[in-house]
Amino acid sequence: MRIAIFGAGGVIGRAIAEEARRRKHEVTAAVRRPETIETDGEGIAAVRANVLDPDSVASAARGQDAVVSAYGPSFGSESELPEAARSLVEGLKRAGVARLLIVGGAGSLLTEGGERLMDTAGFPEEVRPLAAAHADAYEIYAGSGLDYTYASPAASISPGRRTGQFRIGLDRLVTDEDGRSEISVEDFAVAVLDELEEGHFIRARFTVGY
């Protein structure tokens, strides 16, 4: 499969690119600074692209089987998430690529009490604007007409081990018996590639956790 990854220079994007290469897919890292991407001729190429520019998105996406957006704005630039969503949708339509997987946020997932995680009392106030921007972007993807999948990580995601063992949910936060919601970056990347290969959640959302 030919896969273009926007945000491939970030922690999650790099893990997804490495998991895709591990599975022998052809990866194109679509980034603003392609010189920062390690390309050794074994499955990963790099092109210059701007996720906020539909023409740039179309150029990077053309000829790909699927596109992944692992784009994450810098602190204070949360409003770029809906802008990136609109750009990706328009760019993929111009390129004739229907399959899009988005690395989203966990803030709009539902808790056991039925409220969104970002609306709970303990949710960090400084993260709330980012969570709200992710939720706004999700609505754009949901109405796009593309074969999108919105992949939300657990409430806590950090580098760790690749175990291949995790649980999958839809729009409800996955927690363990102690109420923790966690996933490693490596296992989240496994879940992303599983979905790209198997397509269980096309035009839908899913989440993963231990």
C-alpha positions, 0 to 999 in steps of 0.5 A: 500500500502507498501511504502518505503521512502528514505530521510524520516528523512528530512522535506519533507520525514517526511511529506510524511511518516505522510501523508501515515500513515494518509491514512493507508498505511504501511510505511518503513523509509529507512534511514542511522540512523533508531534510529532517526525515531519515530516508534510507531507501527502505520504504520511506521517502520524504516530500515537502508539504504544507497540511494547511494548503490544499494544493500542497496536500493534493500534490503529496496525496496524488497517487497514494492509496491512503493518507494519514494525518498525524498533524499536531499544532504547536501550543497556542495554534489550536485553531489550525486543526479545523483549518488543516481538516478543511485543507486535507478534505479539499486536497484529497478530493483534488487528488482523487484519494478517498481514504484518510485516517486521522490521528485525533484527540481523546477529549471528545470521547465519552466517559462512563458517566456519559459526558465528554472527557474534556467536560469532566472536572479533572480535565486539564484546563490548559488542554481544553482549547486543543481538545475543543479544536480536535472536536471541531475538526472531527465534525469536518471529517465526518461531513467530508464524504471521504472514506475517513477513519478518526483514530483517538488514542487513550487519554494518556499516550506516550512512548513505550513498548510495542506489544500488539495487545490492546482493546478497541472501543468506538466513541467511549474512552477505553479504561482498565480495571483501575480507571486508567486510560493509557496506550503506548505510541508504538501500540497506537501505531499498530492499531492505525496500521491494522485499520488501514489494512483491514478497514473496520472503521471506515466513515467512523471513529475508534479508540484504543487503550489497555 
